[in-house]
Amino acid sequence: MLAYIIRRTFAALVLLLVVSAVTFGIFFLLPRLAGETADQLAAQYIGKNPSPEAMVAIKKNLGFDQPLYIQFARFIKQLVLGAQYKYGPDATTCHVPCFGYSFKNHLEVWPEIQSRLPVTISLAIGAAVLWVLAGVATGVVSALRPRSIFDRLAMSVSLAGVSLPIFFTGALLLFLFSYQWPIFDKLHYVNFTDDPLSWARNMVLPWISLAFLYSALYARLTRSEMLDTMNEDYIRTARAKGLIERKVVVRHGLRAVLTPLLTIFGMDLGLLLGGAVITETVFSLQGIGAFAVAAIGDNDLPKILGVTLVAAFFVILCNLLVDLLYAAVDPRVRLS
């Protein structure tokens, strides 16, 4: 088991390095290949009508006047050791971990992202709990009672959940339960440590809106996998040995279904931790998704770069955790 954990952790670190290299290439190599000069690149990282002195300082601070391999080495170094921007009148320090520095706003990117992380984490984790419980339970019951009234109704609702976009369901929930019937009025984010009840109350509608889409996907996937699994020979053998139906379903049927569910769950949760853009926009939540939208609108490349790296980190981290959970669900994975 220890060897499996070490292998998977090492693979995740290598993948993180590869993702960092790809991200660097998108932001720094591709513009060069497209014909942009160092001055044109530097102009994108500073405000409008920059002075010649400011342009020179930006080029030196970001290394645009150096070869690409040196720029990449600086890029990796600043992530783990921080960076010193010592040229120009606005010399400053980007502390560890340095995900970039906005020369337009003169702010480090990581503290801004860090302040918005609780919002996005609260949204993603709360919605994930809802969609896993609702989706898996619905899928299991539908598979055990195929073509029943519950099965047909559940799959119809699931089809609606997959088809309806989040901006529609979110706006509908706001209209019904915040304006028409002010059960959840004046929604705003409250820190969990300040008031857990108020935190949950203000997050209920975003959770339901986001979970409705994903629970529909999980219900359909669980139903499909369970229908195949419950017809396997080992399921019939377990029943022939006299195991009660609950143990057959949970220990043998559902356990076999967990592997594909864990796979997509790791991807879904990782992507949401990188920012649920539409949900945060609909409910005016100032999370990483809203931060990314604002950064794109301002054309603030260091912020966009920082969000990209943080989102990639969460996806890799969640997939690493899923790999470790595989070993608990299926011991055969440890030998792979």
N, C-alpha and C positions, 0 to 999 in steps of 0.2 A: 504493500500500500504506500509506504514512504517513497519507494522508487517511482511509483506512478505519479505521486504528487510532485516530486522533483521534476520529472519529465514534463508534466503539463505546465508547471510554473515557468520552467526554462523556455518552453515553446511560446508561452504567452509573452514573455519578455522579448523574445526575438521578434514576435509579431508586432509588438509595440514599437520596436525599433524600425521595422519595415514600414509601419503606418506613418511614423514620424518622417521617414525618408520620402514617402509618397506625398505627404502633406507639404514638406519642404519643396518638393519638385513642382507641385501645383502653384504654390505662391511665389517661388523664386526662379525656378528653372524654366517653366513654360513661358512666362513673359519674355525671358531672354531669347528663347527659341522663336518666339513670335516677332522678334526684332526690336524689342524695347531696349533702350539704353539705360545706363545706371541713373542718369538724371531723371528719366521718365519713371523709373521704378521708385526713386526717392520721392518724386512729387506726389505719389499715391499715398505716402505715409505722413504727409504734412498737410497743413491747411492750405486754403486758396492763396494765390499770389505770394509764395514764399520768397524770402530774400535770398540772394546768392550765398550768403554766409550760412543761412539755415539749410540750404540744399547740400552744401559741402559737409556740414555737421551730420546731417542725416545719412549721407553716403558713408561717412566714416563710422558712425555709431552702429549701423546695420551691416557694414562690411560690403557694400555694393561695389566698392572699388577693388575688391579682392577676388581671387578665383572662387569658383563655386564650391570646391571641396573644403576650402577654408570657411566659407559661409556656413556650410552644413555642420562642420565641427563646432563653430560658434553657436549654431542653432541648438545642437544637442547639449552643449556645455551650459547654455543659459537655462535649460530646463532643469538641470540637476544642481547647478552651482550658482545660478543667478547671473546677472549681467551688469556691467558698468557702462553707462552711456556718458562718457567723459568729454565729448567734444561739443562745442557750442556754448552759448550763454545759459542754456537750460540743462546743464549736466545733472544727471540723476542716476539712481540705482534701481534696478529691477530685482527684487528679492526672490529668494527660492520659495516655491517653484516659479520660474519666470515663464509665463505663457505669452509674453509679449508686453509691449508698452505702447500706449496710445499717445503719439506725439501731437495729435490734434487736441486731445483733452488733458494731456499731461497727467495721465493716471495709469497705474499698473492694471493689467487686465485681470490677473488672478484674484485680487481682493474684490473686484466687482463681480466676478463669477461666483466667488465664495459666498458673497452676501445673498446671492440668488439661489444657491444650491438648496437650502431648506425648503423653498417653495416647490421646486421641481421634484425633489426627493419625496416630499409629502404627497404630491400629486401622483407620482409614478407608483410608489409603494402602496398607497391606499387603493388606487384603481386596480393594481395587480392582485391584491388580496380579493377584491370583489369579483374580478373576472375569472380568476382561477376557481374560486369556490362555486360561483354560479355556473360557469361554463362547463367545468368537469362534472359537477353533479347533474346538470341537465343532460349532458351527453351520455352519462352512464345510465340514467333512468330511461332515456329514449332508446338506448341500445338494448336494454333488458325488456322493453315493451315496444318492439318495432311495429309500426303501422297502427299503433293505438291512437286514441284521441290526444293524449299528452304528447306523443311523439310528433304527430302532425302539427299540433299547435306550437310546440317548442321549436321545430324546424322552420315553421313559418315566421315566428318571431326572430329566429336566428338569421333567416334570409333578409328580413327587414333591417336587422342590426348591421349586417355586412353591407347592405346597399346604401343605407342612409349615412351621409357624411357627418363628421363630428360637429361641424359648424352649424348644421341644421338641428341635430338633437340638442346641442348645447344651447342654442338660441331658443328652442322650444321649451326646454326645462326652465330657462331664465324667465320666459314669458309667463309660464304657468305658475311656477312656485316662488318667483321673486316679485312679479308685478301683478298678475291676476289674483293669485292667492299668496300674500306676502308671508309665506312660511319661512323662507330663507331670504329675507330682504337685506339690503345693504351688505352684500358680500364683500369681504376683504380678507386678506391673509393675516392670520394671527399665529405667532410662534407657538409651537407645541408646549414649550417650557413655560410660557407666560400664562396660558389658559387652555388646557387640553380640550375642554368641552367646546369652547368657542372655536378652537382650531378645527375640530371635527365638523362642527355646524357649518362653517364657511367653506369646507372642502367637500361636502356631501354631493352637491350638484356637479362639480367638476369630476369627481370620482365616478358618479353614475354615467355621465356623458361619455367619459373615456372608456369605462368598463363595458358599456353596452356594445360597443364595436368589437372589442377583443373577446368578450364572453361569447358572442355569437360565433366567432371563428373557432374558439376552443370547444364549444358545444358540438359543432359540426365535425371537427377533427376527432374529438373523443368518441362520438357516436360511431363514426366510420371505423376507427381502430378497434373499438370494443366489439362491434359486430363481427369483425374478422377474428378477433382473439377468442371470443366465446364459442366459436365453432372449431377450435383446435382440438387435437386429440388429447393433449394433457389436461384440458378443461373437463372433457368427458371422463378421463381417468380419475380426476379429483372428485368428481361427483359420484363415480362408481365406488370409490373408497368410503363414501359416507360423509364427506365434509359438508357442513351446512352451507347453504347458498351464499350467505354473507361472506364467509371465508373464501369461497371459490371466487367470488367477484372481486374482493379486495386484495387478497394475497396473490392470486394467480392472474385474474383478468386485468384489473386496474394496474397492477405492478408492471405488466408487460406494455401497457399503454403509456406509462410515464416517460419512457425514453424519448419518443417523438415530441411529447408535450414539453419536456424539459428543454429540448433543442430550440423550439420556437419561443419558449418563455425567456430563455437567456437573451435571444436577439431582441425580442419585443421590449423587455425591461431595460436592456442596455441602451436601445435607441431612445426610449422615453426619458431616461436619466440624462441623456444628452439634450433634452429639451422637447416638450410637447407643444410645438409652436401653435397649432390651431386652438387647442384647448386653453392654453394660457392667454391667447389673444381674445377669445370669446368671453372668458371670465375675468379679464383684466388682471391676471396673475403675473407678477413681475418675477418670472423665473428665467431660466437659461434660454428658453425658446423666445420669450419676448426680448431678451437681451440680444440674441442673434438677429432678430428682425430689425431692431433699432440699429445694430452695427452695420447691417447690409444697407439700410436706408441712408446711413451717414457715410457709407463707403469707407468705414474705418477698418482697414485690413488687419491690423494687429488683434482687434477684438474678434473678427471673424476667424482668424487663425487660432486664437485661444479657444474659442468655442469648438472648433473642429477637433482640436487635440483632446479636449476634455470629453467630448462625445465619443471619440475613438477609444479613449481610456476606459470609459464605462462599458462600452460594448465588449472590449477584450476582457475586462474584469468579470463581467456577468457570464461570459462564455467559459472563463476559467472555473468559476464556481459551478457551472453546469457540468463541466467535465469531471469535477470532483464528486458531484452528486451522482453522476453515472456509476461511479464505483460502488456507491452505497445501494443503488437500485439494482444494478446488475454486476455481480462480482466478476463475471467473465471479462468486463472491460479492463480490469486491473492488469490483465495479461497482455493487453494489446500494446 
